Amino acid sequence: MKRKNFLLRVEPELHAALNRWAADELRSVNAQIEFILRRALQQAGRYPPTDGETAGSARARKEEDGS
């Protein structure tokens, strides 16, 4: 899988907190940020669909459930 590079500027306190969290889970800060972003996108129904779902079906199902 090809990865995209981009610059992310954060406050030192935020970076320190991310660094501690990543260390607790044996991840790099970069991997931790990817994990957090992927989880947030999945919870919002905005991550690319899996298991044959279409992009709108996950969101529609979530709205029907009242989530």
C-alpha positions as CSV (number, residue, x, y, z in Angstrom):
1,M,0.0,0.0,0.0
2,K,1.4,3.4,-0.9
3,R,1.3,6.0,1.8
4,K,0.8,9.7,1.6
5,N,3.0,12.0,3.5
6,F,1.8,15.3,5.0
7,L,2.9,17.7,7.7
8,L,0.9,17.9,10.9
9,R,1.6,20.7,13.3
10,V,0.5,20.2,16.9
11,E,1.1,21.8,20.2
12,P,4.0,20.3,22.3
13,E,1.6,19.2,25.0
14,L,-0.6,17.3,22.5
15,H,2.5,15.7,21.0
16,A,3.7,14.6,24.5
17,A,0.3,13.1,25.3
18,L,0.3,11.2,21.9
19,N,3.8,10.0,22.6
20,R,2.8,8.7,26.0
21,W,-0.3,7.0,24.6
22,A,1.7,5.5,21.7
23,A,4.4,4.2,24.1
24,D,1.7,2.6,26.3
25,E,0.4,0.7,23.3
26,L,3.8,-0.1,21.8
27,R,3.2,2.0,18.7
28,S,5.1,4.9,17.1
29,V,3.4,8.3,17.3
30,N,2.7,8.1,13.6
31,A,1.0,4.7,14.0
32,Q,-1.0,5.9,17.0
33,I,-2.3,8.9,15.0
34,E,-3.3,6.6,12.1
35,F,-5.0,4.3,14.6
36,I,-7.0,7.2,16.1
37,L,-7.9,8.6,12.8
38,R,-9.0,5.3,11.4
39,R,-11.2,4.5,14.5
40,A,-12.8,8.0,14.4
41,L,-13.6,7.6,10.7
42,Q,-15.1,4.1,11.2
43,Q,-17.2,5.4,14.1
44,A,-18.5,8.2,11.9
45,G,-19.3,5.9,9.0
46,R,-16.8,7.7,6.8
47,Y,-14.0,5.1,6.4
48,P,-13.9,3.2,3.1
49,P,-16.5,0.5,3.1
50,T,-15.6,-3.1,3.9
51,D,-17.3,-6.5,3.4
52,G,-19.1,-5.4,0.2
53,E,-20.8,-2.3,1.7
54,T,-21.3,0.7,-0.5
55,A,-20.0,4.0,0.8
56,G,-23.6,5.2,1.7
57,S,-24.9,2.0,3.2
58,A,-22.8,2.1,6.4
59,R,-23.9,5.7,7.0
60,A,-27.6,4.9,6.1
61,R,-27.5,2.0,8.5
62,K,-26.0,4.1,11.2
63,E,-28.7,6.8,10.8
64,E,-31.5,4.1,10.8
65,D,-30.1,2.7,14.1
66,G,-30.3,6.2,15.6
67,S,-26.6,6.3,16.2
